[in-house]
Amino acid sequence: MHRLLCLLAGSLLLAAATATVAQQSYPSRPVRVVVSWAPGGASDLIARVVGQKLGEQLGQQLIIDNRAGASGAIGTELAAKSAPDGYTVLFGGVTELVLNPQLVKVPYDAVRDFAAVSPLAFGYYVLVVHPSLPAKSVKDLVTLAKARPGEINYASGGSGSNLALVAELFKTTARINLTHIPYKGGGPAAMAVISGESQAMFSTIASSLPFVNSNRLVALALTGQKRSSLLPKVPTFAESGLSGMDVGLWFALLTPAGTPREVIARLNAEVVKLAATPDYRTQIEKLGFEPFTSSPEKFSAFMKAELGTWGKVIKAAGIKPD
């Protein structure tokens, strides 16, 4: 019996030592980072900052592999079906991991097919309106919309897009009726509001900042719990008297399901370490986001909660999956 216990103890120590060695030796070659969107967008820009800085910490090159198409489904499927060895990781976001699976048929399961590593960056949405609209606050806009139901329209990058769904959440929360005008992307939607063709929209901070600073758009409020350093004078929705708008745009690092736990632990530890560095924080904040990390377990729970939150919005808006 004593000998058996010794053998078991020895096996456990060997397994622990092997896991430690594996964690320390990973990565031993370059790591591919799949980005499901084209170069130049927020997802790609943040991924490149993360890739450079994280690669320096890991001592290996992180190669950004842009696989755009099908609203993020092509790249996400590629990552899901890659070998679970830590040498292909997904730089994913709320659109391809939470929204699309509830709106269209996708060839992956965001929860089953991936192992969470950590969120990386979180950004808030800003509600902007054309300067001619007689609304300089959320309260003004809500009052105006209730007096003129359906007459005020909002632009978005398309039905079911994240910008449209945030607007639908606003409509439901404020109990107002706005008319949706979908465009082919966030850029054309912004141009429509700037020209006065549409009157309001939700946008990312980075996208709308130049137009707000040049007085071509008026920023009314931010989603989230605190103000942005890029728009310090713009209040949050909560400060404006409307709760229930604590939502945002996030990006995260995931690996294919089945990736060794020690590899996930190493990646998570390096991401947390990275988020604490001043240079990284500065670069992310310039893009309108802020570093956001957690344990793999907490991030997995967060992602499931996001599926529930946006599922309710999609149902309330009457959007049917394609």
C-alpha positions as CSV (number, residue, x, y, z in Angstrom):
1,M,0.0,0.0,0.0
2,H,2.8,2.4,0.9
3,R,4.6,1.6,-2.3
4,L,1.4,2.3,-4.3
5,L,0.9,5.6,-2.6
6,C,4.5,6.5,-3.4
7,L,4.0,5.6,-7.0
8,L,0.9,7.7,-7.2
9,A,2.6,10.6,-5.6
10,G,5.5,10.2,-8.0
11,S,3.1,10.2,-11.0
12,L,1.4,13.3,-9.8
13,L,4.7,15.1,-9.4
14,L,5.9,14.0,-12.8
15,A,2.7,15.2,-14.4
16,A,3.0,18.6,-12.7
17,A,6.6,18.9,-13.7
18,T,5.8,18.0,-17.3
19,A,3.0,20.6,-17.4
20,T,5.4,23.2,-16.0
21,V,8.1,22.4,-18.6
22,A,5.5,22.5,-21.4
23,Q,4.2,25.9,-20.1
24,Q,7.8,27.3,-20.0
25,S,8.8,25.9,-23.4
26,Y,5.7,27.2,-25.2
27,P,5.9,28.7,-27.7
28,S,8.9,27.2,-29.5
29,R,7.9,28.6,-32.9
30,P,5.9,31.5,-34.4
31,V,2.2,31.6,-33.5
32,R,-0.5,32.4,-36.0
33,V,-3.2,34.9,-34.9
34,V,-6.3,34.6,-37.0
35,V,-8.2,37.9,-37.5
36,S,-11.6,37.5,-39.1
37,W,-11.7,40.9,-40.6
38,A,-9.8,42.9,-43.3
39,P,-6.8,45.0,-42.5
40,G,-7.4,48.5,-41.3
41,G,-10.4,48.1,-39.0
42,A,-10.4,48.3,-35.2
43,S,-10.1,44.6,-34.9
44,D,-7.0,44.4,-37.1
45,L,-5.4,47.5,-35.6
46,I,-5.7,46.2,-32.0
47,A,-4.7,42.7,-33.1
48,R,-1.4,44.1,-34.5
49,V,-0.7,46.0,-31.3
50,V,-1.3,42.8,-29.3
51,G,0.6,40.7,-31.7
52,Q,3.7,42.8,-31.5
53,K,3.8,43.3,-27.8
54,L,2.8,39.8,-26.9
55,G,5.3,38.4,-29.3
56,E,8.1,40.4,-27.6
57,Q,7.0,38.9,-24.2
58,L,6.8,35.3,-25.5
59,G,10.0,35.5,-27.4
60,Q,8.3,34.4,-30.7
61,Q,6.7,36.2,-33.6
62,L,3.0,36.4,-33.6
63,I,1.9,36.4,-37.3
64,I,-1.4,38.2,-38.0
65,D,-3.4,36.2,-40.6
66,N,-6.4,38.2,-41.9
67,R,-9.2,35.9,-43.1
68,A,-12.1,38.2,-43.8
69,G,-15.5,37.3,-45.2
70,A,-19.0,36.2,-44.3
71,S,-19.2,38.7,-41.4
72,G,-16.2,37.1,-39.6
73,A,-17.3,33.4,-40.1
74,I,-14.5,32.4,-42.5
75,G,-11.7,33.3,-40.1
76,T,-13.5,32.1,-37.0
77,E,-14.2,28.7,-38.6
78,L,-10.6,28.4,-39.7
79,A,-9.4,29.0,-36.1
80,A,-12.0,26.6,-34.7
81,K,-10.8,23.8,-36.9
82,S,-7.1,24.4,-36.4
83,A,-4.9,22.0,-34.3
84,P,-5.4,22.7,-30.6
85,D,-1.7,23.1,-29.9
86,G,-1.5,26.8,-29.1
87,Y,0.1,27.7,-32.4
88,T,-3.1,29.0,-34.0
89,V,-5.2,31.4,-31.9
90,L,-8.2,33.5,-32.6
91,F,-8.4,37.3,-32.1
92,G,-12.2,37.4,-31.9
93,G,-14.8,39.8,-30.9
94,V,-18.5,40.2,-29.9
95,T,-19.7,40.3,-33.6
96,E,-18.4,36.9,-34.7
97,L,-18.6,35.2,-31.2
98,V,-21.9,36.5,-29.9
99,L,-24.0,38.3,-32.4
100,N,-23.6,36.3,-35.7
101,P,-24.3,32.9,-34.1
102,Q,-27.7,34.2,-33.1
103,L,-28.4,36.0,-36.4
104,V,-27.1,33.7,-39.2
105,K,-26.1,30.1,-39.6
106,V,-22.4,29.8,-38.8
107,P,-20.1,26.8,-39.2
108,Y,-18.9,26.9,-35.6
109,D,-20.1,27.0,-32.0
110,A,-18.5,29.9,-30.1
111,V,-18.8,28.2,-26.8
112,R,-18.1,24.5,-27.7
113,D,-15.4,25.0,-30.3
114,F,-13.2,27.4,-28.4
115,A,-11.3,27.6,-25.2
116,A,-11.3,31.1,-23.6
117,V,-7.9,32.7,-22.9
118,S,-8.7,36.3,-21.9
119,P,-10.5,39.4,-23.1
120,L,-8.0,42.0,-24.5
121,A,-9.8,45.3,-25.0
122,F,-13.1,46.8,-24.4
123,G,-14.6,49.9,-26.0
124,Y,-17.9,51.7,-25.7
125,Y,-20.4,53.0,-28.2
126,V,-21.3,56.7,-28.5
127,L,-24.7,58.0,-29.6
128,V,-24.2,60.8,-32.1
129,V,-26.7,63.0,-33.9
130,H,-26.6,65.6,-36.7
131,P,-26.1,69.1,-35.4
132,S,-29.5,70.3,-36.8
133,L,-31.4,67.9,-34.6
134,P,-32.9,69.8,-31.7
135,A,-31.5,67.4,-29.1
136,K,-28.3,68.2,-27.1
137,S,-28.8,65.4,-24.5
138,V,-30.3,61.9,-24.2
139,K,-33.2,63.5,-22.3
140,D,-33.8,65.9,-25.2
141,L,-33.7,63.1,-27.8
142,V,-36.1,60.8,-25.8
143,T,-38.5,63.7,-25.3
144,L,-38.4,64.5,-29.0
145,A,-38.8,60.9,-30.1
146,K,-41.9,60.5,-27.8
147,A,-43.4,63.6,-29.3
148,R,-42.6,62.5,-32.9
149,P,-42.8,58.7,-32.8
150,G,-41.2,57.1,-35.8
151,E,-40.2,60.4,-37.4
152,I,-36.6,60.4,-36.2
153,N,-34.4,57.8,-38.0
154,Y,-31.1,56.2,-37.1
155,A,-28.4,54.8,-39.4
156,S,-26.5,51.6,-39.0
157,G,-24.1,49.4,-40.8
158,G,-26.9,47.0,-41.6
159,S,-29.7,45.1,-40.0
160,G,-28.3,42.8,-37.3
161,S,-25.0,44.7,-37.1
162,N,-23.7,45.6,-33.7
163,L,-24.5,49.3,-34.3
164,A,-28.1,48.5,-35.1
165,L,-28.5,46.2,-32.1
166,V,-27.2,48.9,-29.7
167,A,-29.7,51.3,-31.2
168,E,-32.5,48.7,-30.7
169,L,-31.4,48.3,-27.1
170,F,-31.7,52.1,-26.7
171,K,-35.2,52.0,-28.2
172,T,-36.3,49.3,-25.9
173,T,-34.7,50.8,-22.8
174,A,-36.0,54.3,-23.4
175,R,-39.3,53.1,-24.8
176,I,-39.2,55.2,-27.9
177,N,-39.9,54.5,-31.6
178,L,-37.0,55.4,-34.0
179,T,-36.9,54.3,-37.7
180,H,-34.0,52.2,-38.8
181,I,-32.1,53.1,-42.0
182,P,-29.5,50.4,-42.8
183,Y,-26.4,51.2,-44.9
184,K,-23.7,49.0,-46.3
185,G,-21.3,49.4,-43.4
186,G,-20.5,51.8,-40.5
187,G,-18.6,54.2,-42.8
188,P,-21.5,54.9,-45.1
189,A,-23.9,55.1,-42.1
190,A,-21.7,57.8,-40.6
191,M,-21.5,59.8,-43.8
192,A,-25.4,59.6,-44.0
193,V,-25.6,61.2,-40.5
194,I,-23.0,63.8,-41.3
195,S,-24.8,64.8,-44.4
196,G,-28.1,65.0,-42.6
197,E,-29.6,62.2,-44.7
198,S,-30.1,60.3,-41.4
199,Q,-30.3,61.9,-38.0
200,A,-28.6,59.7,-35.4
201,M,-26.5,56.6,-35.0
202,F,-24.4,54.6,-32.6
203,S,-20.7,54.5,-33.4
204,T,-17.4,53.5,-31.9
205,I,-15.5,56.3,-30.2
206,A,-12.5,56.1,-32.6
207,S,-14.7,56.3,-35.7
208,S,-16.8,59.3,-34.6
209,L,-14.1,61.3,-32.7
210,P,-12.8,63.4,-35.7
211,F,-16.4,64.3,-36.7
212,V,-17.3,65.2,-33.1
213,N,-14.2,67.3,-32.7
214,S,-14.9,69.2,-35.9
215,N,-18.6,69.8,-34.9
216,R,-19.9,67.8,-37.8
217,L,-21.6,65.4,-35.3
218,V,-22.9,66.0,-31.7
219,A,-22.1,63.3,-29.2
220,L,-24.9,62.8,-26.6
221,A,-23.9,59.9,-24.4
222,L,-21.6,56.8,-24.1
223,T,-22.6,53.3,-23.2
224,G,-20.6,51.8,-20.3
225,Q,-19.9,52.7,-16.8
226,K,-17.5,55.6,-17.1
227,R,-16.5,58.4,-19.4
228,S,-13.9,58.1,-22.1
229,S,-10.6,60.1,-21.8
230,L,-11.1,60.8,-25.6
231,L,-14.5,62.4,-25.0
232,P,-14.3,63.6,-21.3
233,K,-17.2,66.0,-21.6
234,V,-19.7,63.4,-22.9
235,P,-21.7,61.7,-20.1
236,T,-22.6,58.1,-19.9
237,F,-26.2,57.0,-20.4
238,A,-26.4,56.3,-16.7
239,E,-25.3,59.8,-15.9
240,S,-27.9,61.0,-18.4
241,G,-30.6,59.2,-16.4
242,L,-31.0,56.1,-18.5
243,S,-29.8,52.8,-17.1
244,G,-29.5,49.5,-18.9
245,M,-27.0,50.7,-21.6
246,D,-23.9,49.2,-20.1
247,V,-22.8,47.4,-23.2
248,G,-19.7,47.6,-25.4
249,L,-17.5,46.3,-28.1
250,W,-14.8,43.8,-27.0
251,F,-12.0,41.7,-28.4
252,A,-10.5,38.6,-26.9
253,L,-8.0,35.8,-27.4
254,L,-9.2,32.3,-27.8
255,T,-7.7,28.9,-28.8
256,P,-9.3,25.9,-30.4
257,A,-11.1,23.7,-27.9
258,G,-8.8,21.0,-26.5
259,T,-5.7,23.2,-26.3
260,P,-3.6,22.1,-23.3
261,R,-4.4,24.0,-20.1
262,E,-0.8,24.9,-19.4
263,V,-0.7,26.6,-22.8
264,I,-3.8,28.6,-22.0
265,A,-2.4,29.5,-18.6
266,R,0.8,30.8,-20.2
267,L,-1.1,32.9,-22.7
268,N,-3.4,34.3,-20.0
269,A,-0.5,35.2,-17.7
270,E,1.2,37.0,-20.6
271,V,-1.9,38.9,-21.6
272,V,-2.5,40.1,-18.0
273,K,1.2,41.1,-17.8
274,L,0.8,43.0,-21.1
275,A,-2.3,44.9,-20.0
276,A,-0.3,46.4,-17.1
277,T,2.4,48.0,-19.3
278,P,2.0,51.8,-19.9
279,D,3.0,51.7,-23.6
280,Y,0.4,49.1,-24.5
281,R,-2.3,50.9,-22.5
282,T,-1.5,54.1,-24.4
283,Q,-1.7,52.5,-27.8
284,I,-5.0,50.8,-27.0
285,E,-6.5,53.9,-25.6
286,K,-5.6,55.9,-28.7
287,L,-7.8,53.5,-30.6
288,G,-10.7,54.3,-28.4
289,F,-10.5,51.1,-26.2
290,E,-9.1,50.1,-22.9
291,P,-7.2,47.0,-21.7
292,F,-9.6,44.4,-20.3
293,T,-8.4,41.0,-18.9
294,S,-9.7,38.2,-16.7
295,S,-9.2,34.5,-16.0
296,P,-10.2,32.0,-18.7
297,E,-13.1,30.9,-16.4
298,K,-14.4,34.4,-15.9
299,F,-14.2,35.2,-19.6
300,S,-16.0,32.1,-20.5
301,A,-18.8,33.1,-18.1
302,F,-18.8,36.6,-19.5
303,M,-19.2,35.4,-23.0
304,K,-22.2,33.2,-22.1
305,A,-23.7,36.2,-20.3
306,E,-23.2,38.3,-23.5
307,L,-25.0,35.7,-25.5
308,G,-28.0,36.0,-23.2
309,T,-28.0,39.8,-23.2
310,W,-27.9,40.2,-26.9
311,G,-30.3,37.3,-27.5
312,K,-32.9,39.3,-25.6
313,V,-32.2,42.4,-27.7
314,I,-32.5,40.4,-30.9
315,K,-35.7,38.9,-29.8
316,A,-37.2,42.2,-28.7
317,A,-36.2,43.8,-32.0
318,G,-38.0,41.0,-33.8
319,I,-34.9,40.1,-35.9
320,K,-35.2,36.6,-37.3
321,P,-32.1,34.5,-37.9
322,D,-31.3,34.1,-41.6
